[in-house]
Amino acid sequence: MGFNVAIDGPAGAGKSTIAKLAAKKLNLIYVDTGAMYRAMALFMLREGVNPQDTEAVERKCREADITIGYEPGENESREQVVYLNGENVNAYLRTEAVGNMASVVSAQPAVRRKLVELQQRLAEDKDCIMDGRDIGTCVLPGAQVKVYLTADSRVRAKRRFDELFRKGQTCDLDRVQADIEERDYRDMHREASPLTQAEDAVVLDTSEMTIEEAAAELMRLCRERRN
Ligand code: DC
């Protein structure tokens, strides 16, 4: 097993931004597992599958070949690319519709089985930082570093609102917060590996922290445990 860092937490806590920063500085591969669930959600949306229909999801799931690769990104970083049946689908993954579908479809055990297996294979012989909802509890229970990253839902909504605003999309802050809370509820209350804090995870509440402060704390933990 390589050196594995597991980051879990609710939507908008800053997991991917912080994990990417730390991965680059510590020379670890960054694996965004949410993007894999989003790719599966995109497939179900395109195929018109009802995400609550367990049998239909299980059947369709077999037709979805999801793999990841790495391509040169901004600032000499390596960007994770998700391929759905050979197509690079990164450009379609970050919409609200796909995010909400991912939250519903990820509650289906067949989807989880398939993606967890892929995630475990990826981490087998590589030093990586993986973020998601069940990484420390289910995907990489033996990870050397486990962090549960969280923040107040209003703060998370404001971050999401600002991100959409920068992309030129207008939305209502209360609506964004309500969506986030609804997604938290679904992710925390589903039967199949719900979002919970691993017993041995370090909790980092980023409500009053900058990205740099949170990343520095994560890197400190990684350096401490890597030696
Ligand atoms: O992190 P994200 O918003 O991109 O994730 C999208 C959805 O996928 C999220 O609502 C819950 C689900 N997910 C999951 O169930 N397990 C993971 N390891 C990662 C994401």
Residues whose N, C-alpha, C, O or C-beta is under 5 A from the ligand:
A	BS01	DC	A11 T33 G34 A35 Y37 G99 A102 S103 S106 D131 G132 R133 D134 D187
